[in-house]
């Protein structure tokens, strides 16, 4: 898999994980591109977990987030549950302007537990 994106498992549930912890702007941009390519390749509307703790967020990285969302939407890939960890209040407010229904958490464990619950809900539908 890529440098920043990998498939992980939590309680038997498959999750696409972007480890963006501590990335500078250029690395963040590269990590988001990896995520976009995997979402376009997989096309299954996977559970997505993104760790952006201590990551540099800029106008350019926000624009890349919009690009990722637009690319998957344009390809008809349905939104899957997404959990984001590590954003401060201002970053969350900005992210909510561009996100496609992501939820925000203080730590990875909370995010993983929420994703597992969301997957169980999807399986019941």
N, CA, C and O atoms as a GROMACS GRO file, in nm:
protein
  500
    1UNK      N    1   0.084  -0.117   0.000
    1UNK     CA    2   0.000   0.000   0.000
    1UNK      C    3   0.089   0.124   0.000
    1UNK      O    4   0.212   0.113  -0.008
    2UNK      N    5   0.028   0.239   0.008
    2UNK     CA    6   0.101   0.364  -0.001
    2UNK      C    7   0.181   0.399   0.124
    2UNK      O    8   0.182   0.325   0.222
    3UNK      N    9   0.245   0.510   0.116
    3UNK     CA   10   0.328   0.559   0.226
    3UNK      C   11   0.243   0.605   0.345
    3UNK      O   12   0.284   0.592   0.460
    4UNK      N   13   0.123   0.658   0.316
    4UNK     CA   14   0.039   0.715   0.421
    4UNK      C   15  -0.095   0.643   0.441
    4UNK      O   16  -0.158   0.658   0.545
    5UNK      N   17  -0.137   0.566   0.343
    5UNK     CA   18  -0.269   0.504   0.345
    5UNK      C   19  -0.256   0.352   0.350
    5UNK      O   20  -0.178   0.292   0.276
    6UNK      N   21  -0.335   0.292   0.439
    6UNK     CA   22  -0.334   0.146   0.450
    6UNK      C   23  -0.469   0.097   0.499
    6UNK      O   24  -0.547   0.173   0.557
    7UNK      N   25  -0.495  -0.030   0.475
    7UNK     CA   26  -0.615  -0.094   0.528
    7UNK      C   27  -0.580  -0.152   0.663
    7UNK      O   28  -0.480  -0.221   0.678
    8UNK      N   29  -0.664  -0.123   0.762
    8UNK     CA   30  -0.647  -0.180   0.895
    8UNK      C   31  -0.776  -0.253   0.932
    8UNK      O   32  -0.877  -0.241   0.863
    9UNK      N   33  -0.770  -0.328   1.040
    9UNK     CA   34  -0.889  -0.396   1.088
    9UNK      C   35  -0.907  -0.364   1.235
    9UNK      O   36  -0.811  -0.363   1.313
   10UNK      N   37  -1.032  -0.339   1.272
   10UNK     CA   38  -1.065  -0.314   1.412
   10UNK      C   39  -1.191  -0.394   1.443
   10UNK      O   40  -1.297  -0.370   1.384
   11UNK      N   41  -1.180  -0.486   1.535
   11UNK     CA   42  -1.292  -0.571   1.575
   11UNK      C   43  -1.355  -0.640   1.454
   11UNK      O   44  -1.478  -0.651   1.443
   12UNK      N   45  -1.269  -0.684   1.364
   12UNK     CA   46  -1.315  -0.757   1.246
   12UNK      C   47  -1.370  -0.670   1.135
   12UNK      O   48  -1.422  -0.722   1.036
   13UNK      N   49  -1.359  -0.539   1.150
   13UNK     CA   50  -1.412  -0.447   1.049
   13UNK      C   51  -1.295  -0.382   0.975
   13UNK      O   52  -1.199  -0.335   1.036
   14UNK      N   53  -1.305  -0.382   0.844
   14UNK     CA   54  -1.202  -0.326   0.756
   14UNK      C   55  -1.219  -0.175   0.745
   14UNK      O   56  -1.328  -0.125   0.718
   15UNK      N   57  -1.108  -0.102   0.767
   15UNK     CA   58  -1.109   0.045   0.766
   15UNK      C   59  -0.993   0.095   0.682
   15UNK      O   60  -0.881   0.045   0.694
   16UNK      N   61  -1.019   0.193   0.597
   16UNK     CA   62  -0.914   0.258   0.521
   16UNK      C   63  -0.858   0.371   0.608
   16UNK      O   64  -0.930   0.465   0.644
   17UNK      N   65  -0.729   0.362   0.641
   17UNK     CA   66  -0.667   0.454   0.737
   17UNK      C   67  -0.562   0.541   0.670
   17UNK      O   68  -0.469   0.491   0.607
   18UNK      N   69  -0.580   0.672   0.683
   18UNK     CA   70  -0.479   0.767   0.639
   18UNK      C   71  -0.406   0.816   0.764
   18UNK      O   72  -0.464   0.884   0.848
   19UNK      N   73  -0.279   0.782   0.774
   19UNK     CA   74  -0.198   0.825   0.887
   19UNK      C   75  -0.129   0.956   0.848
   19UNK      O   76  -0.020   0.956   0.790
   20UNK      N   77  -0.194   1.066   0.882
   20UNK     CA   78  -0.141   1.196   0.848
   20UNK      C   79  -0.082   1.269   0.967
   20UNK      O   80  -0.064   1.390   0.964
   21UNK      N   81  -0.052   1.195   1.072
   21UNK     CA   82  -0.003   1.257   1.195
   21UNK      C   83   0.131   1.327   1.171
   21UNK      O   84   0.227   1.268   1.123
   22UNK      N   85   0.132   1.457   1.207
   22UNK     CA   86   0.256   1.534   1.203
   22UNK      C   87   0.306   1.571   1.065
   22UNK      O   88   0.424   1.603   1.050
   23UNK      N   89   0.222   1.567   0.965
   23UNK     CA   90   0.269   1.594   0.829
   23UNK      C   91   0.278   1.743   0.799
   23UNK      O   92   0.196   1.823   0.844
   24UNK      N   93   0.380   1.778   0.723
   24UNK     CA   94   0.392   1.914   0.669
   24UNK      C   95   0.298   1.926   0.550
   24UNK      O   96   0.239   1.827   0.507
   25UNK      N   97   0.283   2.045   0.497
   25UNK     CA   98   0.186   2.069   0.389
   25UNK      C   99   0.206   1.976   0.270
   25UNK      O  100   0.110   1.914   0.224
   26UNK      N  101   0.328   1.964   0.219
   26UNK     CA  102   0.352   1.882   0.100
   26UNK      C  103   0.320   1.735   0.127
   26UNK      O  104   0.264   1.667   0.041
   27UNK      N  105   0.356   1.686   0.244
   27UNK     CA  106   0.325   1.546   0.279
   27UNK      C  107   0.175   1.526   0.294
   27UNK      O  108   0.121   1.424   0.251
   28UNK      N  109   0.107   1.623   0.357
   28UNK     CA  110  -0.038   1.615   0.373
   28UNK      C  111  -0.104   1.606   0.236
   28UNK      O  112  -0.195   1.526   0.215
   29UNK      N  113  -0.058   1.688   0.143
   29UNK     CA  114  -0.111   1.688   0.007
   29UNK      C  115  -0.091   1.551  -0.057
   29UNK      O  116  -0.183   1.497  -0.120
   30UNK      N  117   0.028   1.495  -0.042
   30UNK     CA  118   0.059   1.363  -0.097
   30UNK      C  119  -0.029   1.254  -0.032
   30UNK      O  120  -0.077   1.164  -0.101
   31UNK      N  121  -0.048   1.263   0.098
   31UNK     CA  122  -0.130   1.164   0.169
   31UNK      C  123  -0.275   1.169   0.120
   31UNK      O  124  -0.337   1.064   0.100
   32UNK      N  125  -0.328   1.288   0.100
   32UNK     CA  126  -0.465   1.300   0.050
   32UNK      C  127  -0.477   1.245  -0.092
   32UNK      O  128  -0.580   1.188  -0.128
   33UNK      N  129  -0.374   1.262  -0.171
   33UNK     CA  130  -0.376   1.206  -0.307
   33UNK      C  131  -0.378   1.053  -0.300
   33UNK      O  132  -0.450   0.988  -0.376
   34UNK      N  133  -0.300   0.996  -0.209
   34UNK     CA  134  -0.302   0.850  -0.189
   34UNK      C  135  -0.442   0.804  -0.150
   34UNK      O  136  -0.491   0.703  -0.201
   35UNK      N  137  -0.505   0.877  -0.059
   35UNK     CA  138  -0.640   0.842  -0.017
   35UNK      C  139  -0.736   0.846  -0.135
   35UNK      O  140  -0.816   0.755  -0.154
   36UNK      N  141  -0.728   0.953  -0.213
   36UNK     CA  142  -0.817   0.966  -0.329
   36UNK      C  143  -0.798   0.848  -0.425
   36UNK      O  144  -0.896   0.789  -0.470
   37UNK      N  145  -0.674   0.814  -0.454
   37UNK     CA  146  -0.648   0.705  -0.548
   37UNK      C  147  -0.701   0.572  -0.496
   37UNK      O  148  -0.754   0.492  -0.573
   38UNK      N  149  -0.688   0.548  -0.366
   38UNK     CA  150  -0.738   0.422  -0.310
   38UNK      C  151  -0.891   0.420  -0.310
   38UNK      O  152  -0.951   0.316  -0.337
   39UNK      N  153  -0.954   0.532  -0.280
   39UNK     CA  154  -1.101   0.538  -0.284
   39UNK      C  155  -1.152   0.515  -0.427
   39UNK      O  156  -1.251   0.445  -0.447
   40UNK      N  157  -1.083   0.573  -0.525
   40UNK     CA  158  -1.124   0.554  -0.665
   40UNK      C  159  -1.098   0.411  -0.711
   40UNK      O  160  -1.175   0.358  -0.792
   41UNK      N  161  -0.994   0.350  -0.662
   41UNK     CA  162  -0.962   0.212  -0.698
   41UNK      C  163  -1.059   0.114  -0.632
   41UNK      O  164  -1.109   0.023  -0.697
   42UNK      N  165  -1.084   0.134  -0.506
   42UNK     CA  166  -1.166   0.039  -0.429
   42UNK      C  167  -1.315   0.051  -0.462
   42UNK      O  168  -1.382  -0.050  -0.483
   43UNK      N  169  -1.365   0.174  -0.467
   43UNK     CA  170  -1.504   0.206  -0.507
   43UNK      C  171  -1.612   0.146  -0.418
   43UNK      O  172  -1.729   0.147  -0.456
   44UNK      N  173  -1.578   0.094  -0.301
   44UNK     CA  174  -1.676   0.023  -0.218
   44UNK      C  175  -1.740   0.109  -0.110
   44UNK      O  176  -1.818   0.058  -0.029
   45UNK      N  177  -1.711   0.237  -0.108
   45UNK     CA  178  -1.761   0.323  -0.001
   45UNK      C  179  -1.713   0.273   0.135
   45UNK      O  180  -1.794   0.246   0.224
   46UNK      N  181  -1.581   0.260   0.151
   46UNK     CA  182  -1.529   0.202   0.275
   46UNK      C  183  -1.541   0.298   0.394
   46UNK      O  184  -1.566   0.418   0.378
   47UNK      N  185  -1.523   0.240   0.512
   47UNK     CA  186  -1.507   0.321   0.632
   47UNK      C  187  -1.372   0.388   0.620
   47UNK      O  188  -1.274   0.325   0.580
   48UNK      N  189  -1.365   0.516   0.653
   48UNK     CA  190  -1.239   0.590   0.640
   48UNK      C  191  -1.204   0.654   0.774
   48UNK      O  192  -1.287   0.718   0.838
   49UNK      N  193  -1.079   0.635   0.814
   49UNK     CA  194  -1.025   0.694   0.936
   49UNK      C  195  -0.904   0.778   0.898
   49UNK      O  196  -0.813   0.730   0.831
   50UNK      N  197  -0.904   0.904   0.940
   50UNK     CA  198  -0.796   0.996   0.908
   50UNK      C  199  -0.742   1.055   1.038
   50UNK      O  200  -0.817   1.113   1.117
   51UNK      N  201  -0.610   1.041   1.059
   51UNK     CA  202  -0.544   1.102   1.174
   51UNK      C  203  -0.466   1.223   1.126
   51UNK      O  204  -0.366   1.209   1.056
   52UNK      N  205  -0.511   1.342   1.165
   52UNK     CA  206  -0.445   1.466   1.126
   52UNK      C  207  -0.382   1.537   1.245
   52UNK      O  208  -0.360   1.658   1.241
   53UNK      N  209  -0.354   1.463   1.350
   53UNK     CA  210  -0.292   1.521   1.470
   53UNK      C  211  -0.160   1.587   1.433
   53UNK      O  212  -0.077   1.529   1.363
   54UNK      N  213  -0.141   1.709   1.480
   54UNK     CA  214  -0.016   1.783   1.461
   54UNK      C  215   0.020   1.801   1.314
   54UNK      O  216   0.138   1.810   1.280
   55UNK      N  217  -0.080   1.805   1.228
   55UNK     CA  218  -0.057   1.821   1.084
   55UNK      C  219  -0.078   1.966   1.045
   55UNK      O  220  -0.166   2.035   1.098
   56UNK      N  221   0.004   2.012   0.953
   56UNK     CA  222  -0.009   2.150   0.903
   56UNK      C  223  -0.128   2.155   0.807
   56UNK      O  224  -0.132   2.084   0.706
   57UNK      N  225  -0.224   2.240   0.842
   57UNK     CA  226  -0.343   2.259   0.758
   57UNK      C  227  -0.334   2.397   0.695
   57UNK      O  228  -0.318   2.497   0.764
   58UNK      N  229  -0.344   2.402   0.563
   58UNK     CA  230  -0.333   2.527   0.490
   58UNK      C  231  -0.447   2.538   0.389
   58UNK      O  232  -0.528   2.446   0.375
   59UNK      N  233  -0.453   2.650   0.321
   59UNK     CA  234  -0.553   2.666   0.217
   59UNK      C  235  -0.533   2.560   0.109
   59UNK      O  236  -0.630   2.508   0.054
   60UNK      N  237  -0.408   2.529   0.078
   60UNK     CA  238  -0.378   2.428  -0.024
   60UNK      C  239  -0.427   2.290   0.019
   60UNK      O  240  -0.485   2.217  -0.062
   61UNK      N  241  -0.405   2.252   0.145
   61UNK     CA  242  -0.450   2.120   0.191
   61UNK      C  243  -0.602   2.115   0.201
   61UNK      O  244  -0.663   2.011   0.176
   62UNK      N  245  -0.664   2.227   0.238
   62UNK     CA  246  -0.810   2.232   0.238
   62UNK      C  247  -0.864   2.216   0.097
   62UNK      O  248  -0.965   2.148   0.076
   63UNK      N  249  -0.798   2.278   0.002
   63UNK     CA  250  -0.838   2.264  -0.137
   63UNK      C  251  -0.825   2.121  -0.186
   63UNK      O  252  -0.908   2.072  -0.263
   64UNK      N  253  -0.721   2.053  -0.139
   64UNK     CA  254  -0.702   1.912  -0.177
   64UNK      C  255  -0.813   1.828  -0.118
   64UNK      O  256  -0.860   1.734  -0.183
   65UNK      N  257  -0.857   1.858   0.002
   65UNK     CA  258  -0.969   1.786   0.063
   65UNK      C  259  -1.094   1.802  -0.023
   65UNK      O  260  -1.168   1.705  -0.044
   66UNK      N  261  -1.119   1.923  -0.070
   66UNK     CA  262  -1.234   1.946  -0.158
   66UNK      C  263  -1.220   1.865  -0.287
   66UNK      O  264  -1.318   1.809  -0.336
   67UNK      N  265  -1.099   1.860  -0.340
   67UNK     CA  266  -1.074   1.784  -0.463
   67UNK      C  267  -1.103   1.636  -0.444
   67UNK      O  268  -1.164   1.573  -0.530
   68UNK      N  269  -1.059   1.580  -0.333
   68UNK     CA  270  -1.083   1.438  -0.304
   68UNK      C  271  -1.233   1.411  -0.297
   68UNK      O  272  -1.282   1.315  -0.357
   69UNK      N  273  -1.306   1.495  -0.225
   69UNK     CA  274  -1.451   1.478  -0.212
   69UNK      C  275  -1.519   1.490  -0.348
   69UNK      O  276  -1.608   1.412  -0.380
   70UNK      N  277  -1.477   1.588  -0.428
   70UNK     CA  278  -1.539   1.608  -0.560
   70UNK      C  279  -1.509   1.492  -0.653
   70UNK      O  280  -1.596   1.450  -0.730
   71UNK      N  281  -1.387   1.439  -0.649
   71UNK     CA  282  -1.349   1.328  -0.737
   71UNK      C  283  -1.428   1.203  -0.707
   71UNK      O  284  -1.474   1.134  -0.798
   72UNK      N  285  -1.446   1.172  -0.580
   72UNK     CA  286  -1.522   1.051  -0.546
   72UNK      C  287  -1.670   1.070  -0.578
   72UNK      O  288  -1.736   0.977  -0.623
   73UNK      N  289  -1.721   1.190  -0.554
   73UNK     CA  290  -1.861   1.218  -0.587
   73UNK      C  291  -1.884   1.208  -0.738
   73UNK      O  292  -1.983   1.150  -0.783
   74UNK      N  293  -1.791   1.264  -0.815
   74UNK     CA  294  -1.803   1.261  -0.962
   74UNK      C  295  -1.801   1.118  -1.016
   74UNK      O  296  -1.861   1.090  -1.119
   75UNK      N  297  -1.732   1.029  -0.947
   75UNK     CA  298  -1.725   0.889  -0.989
   75UNK      C  299  -1.841   0.806  -0.935
   75UNK      O  300  -1.848   0.686  -0.959
   76UNK      N  301  -1.932   0.872  -0.863
   76UNK     CA  302  -2.050   0.803  -0.813
   76UNK      C  303  -2.023   0.714  -0.693
   76UNK      O  304  -2.103   0.624  -0.663
   77UNK      N  305  -1.914   0.737  -0.626
   77UNK     CA  306  -1.881   0.658  -0.508
   77UNK      C  307  -1.961   0.714  -0.390
   77UNK      O  308  -1.943   0.830  -0.354
   78UNK      N  309  -2.047   0.632  -0.332
   78UNK     CA  310  -2.128   0.683  -0.220
   78UNK      C  311  -2.041   0.717  -0.099
   78UNK      O  312  -1.936   0.657  -0.076
   79UNK      N  313  -2.089   0.814  -0.023
   79UNK     CA  314  -2.019   0.849   0.101
   79UNK      C  315  -2.025   0.732   0.197
   79UNK      O  316  -2.132   0.676   0.221
   80UNK      N  317  -1.912   0.697   0.251
   80UNK     CA  318  -1.908   0.601   0.359
   80UNK      C  319  -1.880   0.676   0.487
   80UNK      O  320  -1.837   0.792   0.482
   81UNK      N  321  -1.902   0.615   0.600
   81UNK     CA  322  -1.869   0.681   0.726
   81UNK      C  323  -1.720   0.718   0.732
   81UNK      O  324  -1.633   0.636   0.700
   82UNK      N  325  -1.693   0.839   0.771
   82UNK     CA  326  -1.555   0.888   0.783
   82UNK      C  327  -1.535   0.950   0.920
   82UNK      O  328  -1.618   1.025   0.969
   83UNK      N  329  -1.422   0.916   0.981
   83UNK     CA  330  -1.386   0.969   1.112
   83UNK      C  331  -1.252   1.040   1.101
   83UNK      O  332  -1.156   0.987   1.044
   84UNK      N  333  -1.245   1.161   1.156
   84UNK     CA  334  -1.123   1.240   1.152
   84UNK      C  335  -1.080   1.270   1.295
   84UNK      O  336  -1.161   1.311   1.378
   85UNK      N  337  -0.953   1.249   1.321
   85UNK     CA  338  -0.894   1.270   1.453
   85UNK      C  339  -0.788   1.378   1.444
   85UNK      O  340  -0.714   1.386   1.346
   86UNK      N  341  -0.780   1.462   1.547
   86UNK     CA  342  -0.667   1.551   1.562
   86UNK      C  343  -0.686   1.694   1.516
   86UNK      O  344  -0.588   1.768   1.506
   87UNK      N  345  -0.807   1.736   1.488
   87UNK     CA  346  -0.829   1.875   1.448
   87UNK      C  347  -0.871   1.960   1.567
   87UNK      O  348  -0.943   1.915   1.656
   88UNK      N  349  -0.824   2.085   1.568
   88UNK     CA  350  -0.870   2.177   1.672
   88UNK      C  351  -1.005   2.236   1.629
   88UNK      O  352  -1.054   2.204   1.521
   89UNK      N  353  -1.064   2.320   1.711
   89UNK     CA  354  -1.199   2.372   1.683
   89UNK      C  355  -1.207   2.447   1.550
   89UNK      O  356  -1.300   2.427   1.473
   90UNK      N  357  -1.110   2.533   1.525
   90UNK     CA  358  -1.110   2.610   1.401
   90UNK      C  359  -1.095   2.518   1.280
   90UNK      O  360  -1.165   2.534   1.180
   91UNK      N  361  -1.004   2.423   1.290
   91UNK     CA  362  -0.985   2.328   1.180
   91UNK      C  363  -1.112   2.246   1.154
   91UNK      O  364  -1.146   2.220   1.039
   92UNK      N  365  -1.180   2.206   1.260
   92UNK     CA  366  -1.305   2.132   1.244
   92UNK      C  367  -1.409   2.216   1.171
   92UNK      O  368  -1.478   2.168   1.082
   93UNK      N  369  -1.418   2.343   1.210
   93UNK     CA  370  -1.515   2.432   1.146
   93UNK      C  371  -1.486   2.445   0.996
   93UNK      O  372  -1.578   2.441   0.915
   94UNK      N  373  -1.360   2.461   0.962
   94UNK     CA  374  -1.322   2.472   0.821
   94UNK      C  375  -1.348   2.340   0.749
   94UNK      O  376  -1.401   2.338   0.638
   95UNK      N  377  -1.310   2.229   0.812
   95UNK     CA  378  -1.328   2.097   0.751
   95UNK      C  379  -1.475   2.067   0.724
   95UNK      O  380  -1.508   2.004   0.624
   96UNK      N  381  -1.562   2.111   0.812
   96UNK     CA  382  -1.705   2.084   0.794
   96UNK      C  383  -1.761   2.156   0.672
   96UNK      O  384  -1.863   2.114   0.617
   97UNK      N  385  -1.696   2.262   0.629
   97UNK     CA  386  -1.740   2.331   0.508
   97UNK      C  387  -1.716   2.246   0.384
   97UNK      O  388  -1.790   2.256   0.286
   98UNK      N  389  -1.613   2.161   0.388
   98UNK     CA  390  -1.573   2.086   0.269
   98UNK      C  391  -1.601   1.938   0.280
   98UNK      O  392  -1.606   1.868   0.178
   99UNK      N  393  -1.620   1.888   0.401
   99UNK     CA  394  -1.634   1.745   0.422
   99UNK      C  395  -1.765   1.689   0.370
   99UNK      O  396  -1.861   1.762   0.346
  100UNK      N  397  -1.766   1.559   0.354
  100UNK     CA  398  -1.886   1.489   0.308
  100UNK      C  399  -1.940   1.404   0.423
  100UNK      O  400  -1.945   1.281   0.413
  101UNK      N  401  -1.979   1.470   0.531
  101UNK     CA  402  -2.041   1.398   0.641
  101UNK      C  403  -1.945   1.332   0.738
  101UNK      O  404  -1.982   1.236   0.806
  102UNK      N  405  -1.825   1.381   0.746
  102UNK     CA  406  -1.728   1.324   0.839
  102UNK      C  407  -1.764   1.359   0.983
  102UNK      O  408  -1.826   1.462   1.010
  103UNK      N  409  -1.724   1.273   1.075
  103UNK     CA  410  -1.738   1.299   1.219
  103UNK      C  411  -1.598   1.321   1.275
  103UNK      O  412  -1.500   1.269   1.222
  104UNK      N  413  -1.589   1.399   1.382
  104UNK     CA  414  -1.461   1.439   1.439
  104UNK      C  415  -1.447   1.383   1.580
  104UNK      O  416  -1.541   1.387   1.660
  105UNK      N  417  -1.328   1.332   1.609
  105UNK     CA  418  -1.302   1.266   1.737
  105UNK      C  419  -1.170   1.314   1.796
  105UNK      O  420  -1.083   1.365   1.726
  106UNK      N  421  -1.159   1.296   1.929
  106UNK     CA  422  -1.038   1.337   1.999
  106UNK      C  423  -0.927   1.235   1.992
  106UNK      O  424  -0.809   1.270   2.005
  107UNK      N  425  -0.962   1.107   1.970
  107UNK     CA  426  -0.856   1.006   1.962
  107UNK      C  427  -0.897   0.892   1.868
  107UNK      O  428  -1.014   0.878   1.831
  108UNK      N  429  -0.798   0.812   1.831
  108UNK     CA  430  -0.820   0.704   1.735
  108UNK      C  431  -0.915   0.597   1.788
  108UNK      O  432  -0.996   0.543   1.712
  109UNK      N  433  -0.906   0.566   1.915
  109UNK     CA  434  -0.993   0.461   1.971
  109UNK      C  435  -1.140   0.499   1.960
  109UNK      O  436  -1.223   0.417   1.920
  110UNK      N  437  -1.173   0.623   1.994
  110UNK     CA  438  -1.312   0.670   1.982
  110UNK      C  439  -1.358   0.661   1.836
  110UNK      O  440  -1.470   0.617   1.807
  111UNK      N  441  -1.272   0.702   1.746
  111UNK     CA  442  -1.306   0.703   1.605
  111UNK      C  443  -1.328   0.561   1.553
  111UNK      O  444  -1.424   0.536   1.479
  112UNK      N  445  -1.242   0.470   1.590
  112UNK     CA  446  -1.256   0.331   1.545
  112UNK      C  447  -1.385   0.269   1.598
  112UNK      O  448  -1.455   0.199   1.525
  113UNK      N  449  -1.416   0.294   1.724
  113UNK     CA  450  -1.539   0.240   1.782
  113UNK      C  451  -1.663   0.293   1.709
  113UNK      O  452  -1.756   0.218   1.681
  114UNK      N  453  -1.662   0.422   1.677
  114UNK     CA  454  -1.774   0.481   1.604
  114UNK      C  455  -1.786   0.417   1.465
  114UNK      O  456  -1.897   0.386   1.421
  115UNK      N  457  -1.673   0.399   1.397
  115UNK     CA  458  -1.677   0.338   1.264
  115UNK      C  459  -1.732   0.196   1.268
  115UNK      O  460  -1.810   0.158   1.181
  116UNK      N  461  -1.694   0.119   1.368
  116UNK     CA  462  -1.747  -0.017   1.383
  116UNK      C  463  -1.899  -0.013   1.401
  116UNK      O  464  -1.971  -0.091   1.339
  117UNK      N  465  -1.947   0.078   1.485
  117UNK     CA  466  -2.093   0.092   1.505
  117UNK      C  467  -2.163   0.132   1.375
  117UNK      O  468  -2.270   0.081   1.344
  118UNK      N  469  -2.102   0.221   1.301
  118UNK     CA  470  -2.160   0.265   1.174
  118UNK      C  471  -2.166   0.149   1.074
  118UNK      O  472  -2.262   0.136   0.999
  119UNK      N  473  -2.064   0.067   1.074
  119UNK     CA  474  -2.063  -0.048   0.983
  119UNK      C  475  -2.173  -0.147   1.020
  119UNK      O  476  -2.238  -0.204   0.932
  120UNK      N  477  -2.194  -0.167   1.148
  120UNK     CA  478  -2.303  -0.256   1.192
  120UNK      C  479  -2.438  -0.202   1.147
  120UNK      O  480  -2.526  -0.278   1.107
  121UNK      N  481  -2.455  -0.068   1.154
  121UNK     CA  482  -2.579  -0.008   1.108
  121UNK      C  483  -2.597  -0.031   0.957
  121UNK      O  484  -2.707  -0.060   0.911
  122UNK      N  485  -2.489  -0.017   0.881
  122UNK     CA  486  -2.497  -0.036   0.736
  122UNK      C  487  -2.533  -0.180   0.703
  122UNK      O  488  -2.608  -0.205   0.608
  123UNK      N  489  -2.482  -0.275   0.779
  123UNK     CA  490  -2.509  -0.416   0.752
  123UNK      C  491  -2.655  -0.451   0.780
  123UNK      O  492  -2.710  -0.540   0.716
  124UNK      N  493  -2.717  -0.381   0.875
  124UNK     CA  494  -2.857  -0.406   0.908
  124UNK      C  495  -2.951  -0.349   0.802
  124UNK      O  496  -3.064  -0.397   0.787
  125UNK      N  497  -2.906  -0.249   0.730
  125UNK     CA  498  -2.992  -0.181   0.630
  125UNK      C  499  -3.014  -0.266   0.508
  125UNK      O  500  -3.083  -0.225   0.415
   0.00000   0.00000   0.00000
